[in-house]
Amino acid sequence: MPLTYRIIDEFVTENRDIMMDKSLLRHDRYHILAGLRDRLQSSLKDYEEFESELTSLVMQRIEEADTYEKLNECHARAVVGIENFFLEEDTVIDVHDLFRIVRDAITIRSMKLLEEEMKKDGFGDPPVPYVWVGLGSEGRDEQTMLTDQDNMMIYGEPENINTNKESIDGYFLEFSNRAVEALHKVGFEKCKGGVMPSNEKWRGSMDDWKRRLEDRITYDSGIFETLDVIILTDARFIYGKKQLLDNLLQYFFEFLRDNKHVMKEFIKTAVLMPTALSFFNNFKVEKDGEFKDTFNIKLTGWAPLILSVRMLSINNGIFEVNTLKRIKLLREMNIIKKEMENDLIDAYLTFVRFRIMNQINSRAEGNIVPGAANHINPETLRPDEQEKIRKAMKSVEALQKYIQD
């Protein structure tokens, strides 16, 4: 039974007439309210059983796993359990939360196994402290059924003159390459865009990171691109020495505040991302190819929303990474009105819900074509579903116009 307030609404709807009867005796009223109590107790019991199973069948086994293969089994079991939970509860927020709990635990356990593996193979302990960081949907705490690796690594500088920086760099190059392979083994696909510490762009000492940010933001040069700077704004601590990330982000956001021209470039990027709506509010679909007659709800709905909210937030000194929290903070600071807040939250939940359902359906149908879960044929949608997506995309366009004005 779903753990939502809908239980109470449904109960009131079913019993509205009898509850309005002013001639009911006390034992009649008791009988009615006892029925609500029974429904609530059943729902609470189902919830308690779910949390207990999550702890014993997933989290505890993750903690005890001594191979990447066992962690892969835990991840697969968790995906099935969370999918069933979503189909029962229909709540996007809990999907995000549950995947953060499970995948953070799997990543942390993988890092610990890897540290032992490095020692066993003669590389020793990490020569300096390091931090493993989540980016993208992992960083924003917005993961769904499908996930890939979006990570970065920061490590400390040599603490004494006897420690050679080249040897430190060499250690973490080996560590990063192995980490990417380990996470692939546990069920996290490799990032097609290369946002992984095996790529030198996403790995480095604190000084390395400060230098590449300065090169890009101040001199418009170096290995970092504008998109990379945007990606960094979603960084979230996963494992290691958190202070390293905190120090870098403090430096990073102060640097952004002092370089307003960069924010203007970011904002321009955000407002120019189109939705799938045509001038007449029809859906613009692909004309040919394997996704003919579909639109990509990720690229033409979800992504413009995420980017626009991110840029408006950072431009106003909001450094929270989660999209819904960013929206709420924008309202609390009176940057957007209550109506826009509600519209943007509804838009976010609409986009993500359709993406999750597509992911579930694609998996059930055995559709392994990359990107297939993001494509929707509007002709397969009910009129009310089409209208929900239209409304969501109009909300994104309204936000883009507001930012531009």
C-alpha positions as MATLAB code, in Angstrom:
seq = 'MPLTYRIIDEFVTENRDIMMDKSLLRHDRYHILAGLRDRLQSSLKDYEEFESELTSLVMQRIEEADTYEKLNECHARAVVGIENFFLEEDTVIDVHDLFRIVRDAITIRSMKLLEEEMKKDGFGDPPVPYVWVGLGSEGRDEQTMLTDQDNMMIYGEPENINTNKESIDGYFLEFSNRAVEALHKVGFEKCKGGVMPSNEKWRGSMDDWKRRLEDRITYDSGIFETLDVIILTDARFIYGKKQLLDNLLQYFFEFLRDNKHVMKEFIKTAVLMPTALSFFNNFKVEKDGEFKDTFNIKLTGWAPLILSVRMLSINNGIFEVNTLKRIKLLREMNIIKKEMENDLIDAYLTFVRFRIMNQINSRAEGNIVPGAANHINPETLRPDEQEKIRKAMKSVEALQKYIQD';
ca = [
       0.000    0.000    0.000;
       1.526    3.385   -1.008;
       3.043    5.511    1.761;
       1.384    8.753    0.650;
      -1.255   11.154    1.910;
      -3.424    9.821   -0.899;
      -4.533    7.112    1.532;
      -6.348    9.724    3.593;
      -7.827   11.473    0.543;
      -9.142    8.183   -0.838;
     -10.610    7.217    2.522;
     -12.389   10.553    2.901;
     -13.737   10.317   -0.660;
     -15.069    6.804   -0.071;
     -16.698    7.699    3.259;
     -17.676   11.320    2.630;
     -21.434   10.764    2.710;
     -21.500    8.740    5.907;
     -19.012   11.085    7.587;
     -21.411   13.977    6.912;
     -24.210   12.135    8.729;
     -24.698   14.103   11.958;
     -26.870   11.383   13.464;
     -24.011    8.885   13.835;
     -23.451    7.489   17.297;
     -20.010    7.406   18.892;
     -19.435    3.710   18.104;
     -20.330    4.379   14.442;
     -17.788    7.187   14.306;
     -15.248    4.937   16.015;
     -15.846    2.188   13.434;
     -15.232    4.621   10.561;
     -12.044    6.026   12.049;
     -10.825    2.517   12.897;
     -11.016    1.754    9.201;
      -8.668    4.663    8.479;
      -6.367    3.476   11.275;
      -6.191    0.000    9.746;
      -5.264    1.398    6.335;
      -2.572    3.609    7.829;
      -1.151    0.771    9.898;
      -1.020   -1.469    6.822;
       0.799    1.201    4.847;
       3.263    1.875    7.670;
       3.920   -1.851    8.061;
       4.685   -2.165    4.331;
       7.106    0.755    4.631;
       8.866   -0.744    7.649;
       9.240   -4.070    5.832;
      10.713   -2.296    2.795;
      13.284   -0.425    4.897;
      14.168   -3.623    6.754;
      14.712   -5.509    3.496;
      16.760   -2.623    2.088;
      19.031   -2.811    5.120;
      19.373   -6.598    5.362;
      19.248   -7.651    1.698;
      21.147   -4.755    0.142;
      23.020   -2.394    2.468;
      24.388   -5.050    4.809;
      25.519   -7.196    1.874;
      27.220   -4.208    0.282;
      29.172   -3.631    3.480;
      30.186   -7.301    3.599;
      30.994   -7.714   -0.117;
      34.598   -8.673   -0.802;
      34.473   -8.685   -4.621;
      33.195   -6.348   -7.313;
      31.034   -9.176   -8.631;
      29.166   -9.367   -5.318;
      28.687   -5.594   -5.406;
      27.254   -5.962   -8.908;
      24.711   -8.442   -7.549;
      23.778   -5.973   -4.811;
      23.318   -3.219   -7.375;
      21.149   -5.383   -9.621;
      19.000   -6.404   -6.655;
      18.647   -2.783   -5.596;
      17.581   -1.641   -9.076;
      14.799   -4.243   -9.148;
      13.670   -3.344   -5.636;
      13.638    0.395   -6.311;
      11.817   -0.165   -9.599;
       9.088   -2.095   -7.780;
       8.957    0.616   -5.131;
       8.474    3.289   -7.802;
       5.720    1.344   -9.556;
       3.916    1.044   -6.226;
       4.567    4.507   -4.809;
       4.998    6.595   -8.000;
       7.403    8.971   -6.251;
      10.401   10.383   -8.114;
      12.023   11.889   -5.017;
      12.320    8.541   -3.236;
      13.897    6.978   -6.332;
      16.615    9.628   -6.205;
      17.123    9.167   -2.471;
      17.256    5.371   -2.596;
      19.753    5.309   -5.450;
      21.959    7.826   -3.634;
      21.985    5.605   -0.543;
      22.706    2.402   -2.474;
      25.148    3.698   -5.079;
      27.115    5.802   -2.605;
      27.519    2.696   -0.438;
      28.632    0.612   -3.446;
      31.120    3.290   -4.515;
      32.555    3.605   -1.015;
      32.925   -0.166   -0.691;
      34.566   -0.287   -4.136;
      37.079    2.382   -3.100;
      37.962    0.447    0.057;
      38.433   -2.765   -1.900;
      40.603   -0.918   -4.388;
      42.788    0.582   -1.678;
      43.463   -2.936   -0.382;
      44.099   -4.153   -3.924;
      46.638   -1.386   -4.507;
      48.494   -2.338   -1.323;
      48.449   -6.000   -2.241;
      49.920   -5.206   -5.665;
      52.802   -3.250   -4.161;
      51.601    0.335   -4.629;
      51.105    0.924   -0.920;
      48.648    3.246    0.794;
      47.550    6.477   -0.903;
      50.599    8.740   -0.580;
      48.411   11.760    0.245;
      44.718   12.184    1.153;
      42.238   12.180   -1.729;
      38.539   12.652   -2.321;
      36.227   10.871   -4.775;
      33.500   13.202   -6.032;
      30.165   12.676   -7.775;
      29.169   14.879  -10.724;
      26.142   15.043  -13.017;
      22.994   13.355  -11.712;
      25.094   11.557   -9.090;
      26.355   14.889   -7.809;
      22.891   16.474   -7.829;
      21.352   13.452   -6.058;
      19.057   12.851   -9.043;
      19.912    9.334  -10.196;
      17.387    7.032  -11.862;
      17.348    3.398  -13.035;
      20.187    3.872  -15.515;
      23.469    5.351  -14.377;
      26.918    6.021  -15.705;
      30.117    7.223  -14.128;
      30.435   10.994  -13.696;
      33.270   11.496  -11.242;
      36.348   13.528  -10.428;
      39.251   13.115   -8.033;
      41.201   15.668   -6.013;
      44.297   14.752   -4.028;
      46.580   16.650   -1.719;
      49.988   18.138   -2.341;
      53.205   16.474   -1.085;
      53.471   16.994    2.654;
      57.266   16.869    2.790;
      60.221   17.309    0.469;
      60.856   13.573    0.413;
      57.592   12.953   -1.430;
      57.851   13.317   -5.186;
      54.814   14.829   -6.976;
      55.434   12.668  -10.043;
      55.156    9.526   -7.926;
      51.927   10.831   -6.361;
      50.503   11.560   -9.811;
      51.550    8.080  -10.927;
      49.827    6.425   -7.977;
      46.526    8.174   -8.611;
      46.721    7.537  -12.348;
      46.889    3.812  -11.591;
      44.233    4.134   -8.912;
      41.877    6.054  -11.201;
      42.215    3.601  -14.079;
      41.457    0.723  -11.741;
      38.596    2.612  -10.073;
      36.840    3.213  -13.383;
      37.114   -0.477  -14.256;
      35.946   -1.482  -10.767;
      32.845    0.712  -10.958;
      32.131   -0.692  -14.413;
      32.240   -4.182  -12.897;
      29.739   -3.260  -10.179;
      27.249   -2.004  -12.765;
      28.051    1.664  -13.387;
      28.535    2.224  -17.113;
      31.514    4.273  -18.244;
      30.774    7.882  -19.129;
      30.708    8.318  -22.900;
      31.843   11.909  -22.440;
      34.909   10.831  -20.501;
      33.952   12.550  -17.233;
      35.965   10.073  -15.165;
      39.254   10.352  -13.237;
      40.943    8.036  -15.742;
      40.817   11.167  -17.934;
      43.536   13.569  -16.721;
      41.068   16.431  -17.033;
      39.084   15.021  -14.103;
      41.997   14.046  -11.863;
      44.628   16.154  -10.152;
      46.129   17.710   -7.059;
      44.594   20.796   -5.491;
      47.118   22.989   -7.295;
      46.379   21.197  -10.592;
      42.665   21.931  -10.190;
      43.164   25.578   -9.303;
      45.472   26.033  -12.264;
      43.093   24.490  -14.820;
      40.196   26.585  -13.490;
      42.291   29.742  -13.698;
      43.440   28.852  -17.214;
      39.860   28.422  -18.424;
      38.115   31.239  -16.576;
      40.841   33.877  -16.732;
      42.787   33.077  -19.898;
      40.248   31.005  -21.882;
      42.861   28.273  -22.375;
      43.982   24.921  -21.004;
      42.446   21.441  -20.979;
      39.194   22.542  -19.322;
      36.273   23.655  -21.527;
      33.302   25.871  -20.643;
      31.071   22.787  -20.313;
      33.563   21.280  -17.867;
      33.285   24.336  -15.631;
      29.478   23.967  -15.691;
      29.755   20.267  -14.813;
      31.921   21.114  -11.798;
      29.089   23.155  -10.258;
      27.265   19.883   -9.431;
      30.123   18.352   -7.418;
      29.157   16.288   -4.329;
      31.346   14.460   -1.831;
      31.293   10.645   -1.989;
      34.414    9.246   -0.290;
      37.738   10.349    1.144;
      38.823   13.657    2.646;
      35.838   15.979    2.257;
      37.894   19.060    3.149;
      39.717   18.824   -0.177;
      36.439   19.249   -2.081;
      35.201   21.967    0.263;
      38.399   23.961   -0.250;
      38.282   23.614   -4.021;
      34.607   24.596   -4.256;
      35.173   27.633   -2.049;
      37.991   28.730   -4.360;
      35.923   27.883   -7.455;
      32.770   29.794   -6.510;
      34.727   32.831   -5.324;
      36.523   32.757   -8.659;
      33.199   32.690  -10.517;
      31.871   35.626   -8.508;
      34.964   37.633   -9.439;
      34.595   36.813  -13.154;
      31.080   37.874  -14.137;
      31.800   37.461  -17.861;
      31.918   33.694  -17.355;
      28.455   33.682  -15.791;
      27.104   35.635  -18.770;
      28.440   32.930  -21.069;
      26.844   30.229  -18.928;
      23.494   32.003  -18.912;
      23.586   32.432  -22.671;
      24.123   28.682  -23.013;
      21.153   27.962  -20.742;
      18.593   30.169  -22.469;
      19.497   28.943  -25.956;
      18.727   25.276  -25.274;
      15.445   24.585  -27.114;
      12.547   22.460  -25.921;
      10.655   20.065  -28.196;
       7.718   22.469  -28.610;
       7.069   24.141  -31.939;
       5.638   27.638  -32.357;
       2.142   26.123  -32.399;
       2.839   23.933  -29.323;
       3.196   20.729  -31.301;
       6.083   18.368  -30.572;
       9.088   18.678  -32.870;
      10.086   15.104  -33.649;
      13.036   13.604  -35.473;
      12.385   13.258  -39.216;
      14.462   10.160  -39.871;
      16.918    7.704  -38.341;
      16.384    5.050  -35.677;
      14.430    7.506  -33.502;
      12.157    8.782  -36.270;
       8.887   10.368  -35.060;
      10.183   10.788  -31.493;
      11.570   13.614  -29.395;
      14.323   13.325  -26.804;
      12.741   14.278  -23.468;
      16.177   14.459  -21.833;
      17.749   16.894  -24.298;
      14.630   18.937  -25.115;
      12.959   19.074  -21.706;
      14.929   17.889  -18.724;
      18.369   19.262  -19.718;
      17.226   22.855  -20.495;
      15.442   22.906  -17.131;
      18.442   21.583  -15.180;
      20.856   23.990  -16.871;
      18.620   27.048  -16.538;
      17.917   26.451  -12.841;
      21.619   25.817  -12.231;
      22.744   29.024  -13.927;
      20.089   31.223  -12.291;
      21.034   29.766   -8.905;
      24.782   30.230   -9.236;
      24.339   33.732  -10.625;
      22.462   34.577   -7.424;
      24.952   33.007   -5.041;
      23.082   29.721   -4.509;
      25.548   26.835   -4.445;
      23.186   23.989   -3.546;
      23.542   21.185   -6.110;
      20.102   19.522   -6.101;
      17.690   20.973   -8.690;
      14.543   20.975   -6.532;
      16.438   22.525   -3.616;
      17.839   25.137   -5.974;
      14.298   25.992   -7.112;
      13.062   26.311   -3.523;
      15.996   28.536   -2.574;
      15.325   30.761   -5.591;
      11.792   31.244   -4.264;
      12.969   31.819   -0.674;
      15.272   34.572   -1.950;
      12.358   36.087   -3.927;
      14.192   35.595   -7.205;
      11.224   33.722   -8.644;
       7.553   33.846   -7.669;
       5.597   31.067   -5.976;
       3.737   30.219   -9.173;
       6.992   29.745  -11.081;
       8.397   27.640   -8.236;
       5.400   25.299   -8.422;
       5.542   25.150  -12.220;
       9.264   24.323  -12.245;
       8.912   21.616   -9.587;
       6.006   20.079  -11.529;
       8.051   20.261  -14.740;
      11.026   18.540  -13.135;
       8.889   15.738  -11.684;
       7.087   15.294  -15.017;
      10.289   14.967  -17.045;
      11.923   12.577  -14.594;
       8.809   10.439  -14.184;
       8.550    9.894  -17.949;
      12.283    9.138  -18.130;
      11.989    6.563  -15.342;
       8.974    4.885  -16.952;
      10.804    4.764  -20.287;
      13.835    3.220  -18.597;
      11.661    0.573  -16.953;
       9.828   -0.198  -20.196;
      13.036   -0.315  -22.251;
      14.592   -2.731  -19.776;
      11.492   -4.934  -19.799;
      11.497   -4.993  -23.614;
      15.224   -5.725  -23.766;
      15.872   -2.513  -25.702;
      19.591   -1.877  -25.290;
      19.928    0.811  -27.997;
      21.873    3.702  -26.389;
      19.592    6.630  -25.625;
      16.388    4.746  -26.458;
      14.946    5.346  -22.975;
      15.060    9.107  -23.544;
      13.002    9.069  -26.746;
       9.229    9.378  -26.754;
       6.804    9.064  -29.633;
       4.066   11.594  -28.769;
       1.511    9.520  -30.703;
       1.857    6.777  -28.064;
       0.917    9.156  -25.253;
      -2.562    9.771  -23.908;
      -3.902   13.325  -24.410;
      -3.437   14.113  -20.705;
       0.182   12.868  -20.845;
       0.882   15.031  -23.888;
      -0.572   18.007  -22.054;
       1.580   17.374  -18.979;
       4.742   17.397  -21.083;
       3.614   20.486  -23.009;
       2.950   22.320  -19.740;
       6.359   21.257  -18.408;
       8.155   22.500  -21.526;
       6.242   25.779  -21.450;
       7.452   26.228  -17.855;
      11.045   25.756  -19.027;
      10.568   28.308  -21.811;
       9.033   30.747  -19.317;
      12.092   30.354  -17.076;
      14.464   30.886  -19.996;
      12.591   34.048  -20.988;
      12.686   35.271  -17.380;
      16.465   34.724  -17.224;
      16.995   36.446  -20.566;
      14.903   39.463  -19.597;
];
